[in-house]
Amino acid sequence: MNNKHSKPSNHSILQVENLSKDYLGKGGIVHALIDISFQMNAGEWVALRGPSGAGKTTLINLISGIDHPSQGSITICGKQLEKMGENSLSRFRGRNIGIILQTFQLMPTLTVVQNVILPMDLCRVFSPKQRFERAMFLLQQMGLEEHARKFPSQLSGGQQQRVAIARALANDPPPSAR
């Protein structure tokens, strides 16, 4: 899971041990993931790839705490996700994990800047003034500052993707999680 450009350290930020996920499908039990184990260290760059249906999205949903494993454990920055209640897990995810989903999941009734501010509002990260300033800074970094007051439907797919990236960075995860 390393690439030649990663800068691994001895500080593990993610440990996945004996992770499995089963779903009940129309034809019976579907084994989406079977006994997956790996770890990531701070500074590593990781790519997750495979054919459609291989379990990539399932793994991301488990690592991010959106879904729960059938068995195994996931530890991020010393926190075991499967031992956390839904409220604690939601707060942890909001403050420490930035997710860019395949469909971006931008809120259609919010402007671009409001979409970037939303995770900061939900987790009460930064003051309201700082939230706006941070959102505008991130949109500027993505080359979207002039689109801040537009709605997602007024943007191209690539622009929507960059808004999703800015939103994922909004809560500024701690350096140990980067």
C-alpha positions as CSV (number, residue, x, y, z in Angstrom):
1,M,0.0,0.0,0.0
2,N,3.0,2.3,-0.1
3,N,4.1,4.2,-3.2
4,K,7.6,5.4,-3.9
5,H,6.6,9.0,-3.0
6,S,5.3,8.3,0.5
7,K,7.2,9.4,3.6
8,P,6.3,6.7,6.1
9,S,7.1,7.2,9.8
10,N,6.9,4.8,12.7
11,H,3.7,6.6,13.9
12,S,0.7,4.4,12.8
13,I,-2.5,6.3,12.3
14,L,-4.7,3.5,11.0
15,Q,-4.7,-0.2,11.9
16,V,-7.2,-2.5,10.3
17,E,-7.2,-6.0,11.8
18,N,-9.2,-9.1,10.5
19,L,-11.9,-6.9,9.0
20,S,-14.8,-8.6,7.4
21,K,-18.2,-7.2,6.1
22,D,-21.2,-9.3,5.2
23,Y,-24.5,-8.1,3.7
24,L,-27.7,-10.0,3.4
25,G,-28.5,-10.0,-0.3
26,K,-31.4,-11.5,-2.3
27,G,-29.4,-14.7,-2.9
28,G,-28.1,-15.0,0.6
29,I,-25.1,-13.6,2.4
30,V,-22.7,-11.5,0.4
31,H,-19.1,-11.4,1.7
32,A,-18.0,-7.9,0.7
33,L,-14.7,-8.0,2.6
34,I,-13.0,-11.1,4.1
35,D,-10.3,-10.9,6.7
36,I,-8.5,-7.7,5.7
37,S,-5.6,-6.5,7.7
38,F,-3.2,-3.5,7.1
39,Q,-1.8,-0.4,8.7
40,M,-1.0,3.1,7.5
41,N,1.7,5.3,9.0
42,A,1.6,9.1,9.2
43,G,2.9,10.6,5.9
44,E,2.1,7.6,3.8
45,W,0.3,7.9,0.5
46,V,-2.1,5.1,-0.2
47,A,-4.2,4.2,-3.3
48,L,-7.1,1.9,-3.1
49,R,-7.9,0.3,-6.4
50,G,-9.6,-2.7,-7.9
51,P,-12.4,-3.7,-10.2
52,S,-16.0,-2.7,-9.6
53,G,-17.6,-4.7,-6.8
54,A,-14.2,-5.5,-5.2
55,G,-15.2,-3.8,-1.9
56,K,-13.4,-0.4,-2.2
57,T,-16.4,1.7,-1.2
58,T,-17.3,-0.8,1.6
59,L,-13.8,-0.5,3.0
60,I,-13.9,3.3,2.9
61,N,-17.3,3.3,4.6
62,L,-15.9,1.0,7.3
63,I,-12.7,3.1,7.8
64,S,-14.7,6.3,8.0
65,G,-17.2,4.8,10.5
66,I,-20.1,5.3,8.1
67,D,-20.8,1.5,8.3
68,H,-19.9,-1.1,10.9
69,P,-17.8,-4.3,10.3
70,S,-19.2,-7.8,10.7
71,Q,-16.0,-8.6,12.5
72,G,-12.6,-7.2,13.1
73,S,-11.3,-3.9,14.4
74,I,-10.4,-0.4,13.0
75,T,-8.2,1.9,15.0
76,I,-7.6,5.5,13.9
77,C,-5.2,7.6,15.9
78,G,-5.6,5.3,18.9
79,K,-9.4,5.2,18.8
80,Q,-11.2,1.9,18.2
81,L,-14.1,2.8,15.9
82,E,-16.2,-0.3,16.7
83,K,-16.2,0.6,20.4
84,M,-17.6,4.1,19.9
85,G,-21.2,5.0,20.1
86,E,-22.9,6.7,17.2
87,N,-22.7,10.2,18.6
88,S,-19.0,9.9,19.5
89,L,-18.3,8.3,16.2
90,S,-20.0,11.1,14.3
91,R,-18.0,13.8,16.2
92,F,-14.8,11.9,15.7
93,R,-15.5,11.5,11.9
94,G,-16.4,15.1,11.6
95,R,-13.2,16.4,13.2
96,N,-10.7,13.8,12.0
97,I,-11.8,12.3,8.7
98,G,-12.4,14.1,5.4
99,I,-14.3,12.0,2.8
100,I,-14.8,12.7,-0.9
101,L,-17.6,10.4,-2.0
102,Q,-18.0,9.3,-5.6
103,T,-21.2,11.3,-6.1
104,F,-19.8,14.2,-4.0
105,Q,-23.0,14.5,-1.9
106,L,-23.1,18.3,-2.0
107,M,-26.3,19.8,-0.5
108,P,-28.2,21.2,-3.5
109,T,-30.0,23.9,-1.6
110,L,-26.8,25.3,-0.1
111,T,-24.3,27.5,-2.0
112,V,-20.8,26.3,-2.6
113,V,-19.4,28.3,0.4
114,Q,-22.2,27.0,2.6
115,N,-21.4,23.4,1.6
116,V,-17.8,24.0,2.7
117,I,-18.8,25.6,5.9
118,L,-21.3,22.8,6.8
119,P,-18.9,20.4,8.4
120,M,-17.4,23.2,10.4
121,D,-20.9,24.2,11.7
122,L,-21.8,20.6,12.5
123,C,-18.6,20.0,14.5
124,R,-18.4,23.6,15.9
125,V,-14.9,23.9,14.6
126,F,-13.7,27.5,14.4
127,S,-15.7,30.6,15.1
128,P,-18.4,31.6,12.6
129,K,-16.2,34.3,11.1
130,Q,-13.2,31.9,10.9
131,R,-15.5,29.3,9.2
132,F,-16.3,31.7,6.4
133,E,-12.7,32.8,6.0
134,R,-11.5,29.2,6.0
135,A,-14.1,28.2,3.5
136,M,-13.2,31.0,1.2
137,F,-9.5,30.2,1.6
138,L,-10.1,26.6,0.6
139,L,-12.3,27.6,-2.3
140,Q,-9.5,29.9,-3.5
141,Q,-7.0,27.0,-3.2
142,M,-9.3,25.0,-5.5
143,G,-9.7,27.9,-8.0
144,L,-13.4,28.3,-7.1
145,E,-13.5,31.5,-5.1
146,E,-15.6,33.3,-7.8
147,H,-18.2,30.4,-7.6
148,A,-18.7,30.7,-3.8
149,R,-22.3,32.0,-4.1
150,K,-23.4,29.6,-6.8
151,F,-25.3,26.4,-6.2
152,P,-23.8,23.0,-7.0
153,S,-26.1,22.5,-10.0
154,Q,-24.5,25.6,-11.5
155,L,-21.0,24.0,-11.5
156,S,-19.4,21.4,-13.8
157,G,-18.7,17.9,-12.4
158,G,-15.0,18.8,-12.0
159,Q,-15.9,22.0,-10.1
160,Q,-18.3,20.0,-7.8
161,Q,-15.5,17.5,-7.1
162,R,-13.2,20.4,-6.1
163,V,-15.9,21.7,-3.7
164,A,-16.1,18.2,-2.2
165,I,-12.3,18.3,-1.7
166,A,-12.5,21.7,0.0
167,R,-15.3,20.4,2.2
168,A,-13.2,17.3,3.1
169,L,-10.4,19.7,4.3
170,A,-12.7,22.1,6.1
171,N,-12.2,20.8,9.6
172,D,-8.4,20.8,9.3
173,P,-7.7,17.3,10.7
174,P,-4.8,17.2,13.2
175,P,-1.3,16.7,11.7
176,S,-1.0,13.2,13.0
177,A,-4.0,12.2,10.8
178,R,-2.7,13.8,7.6
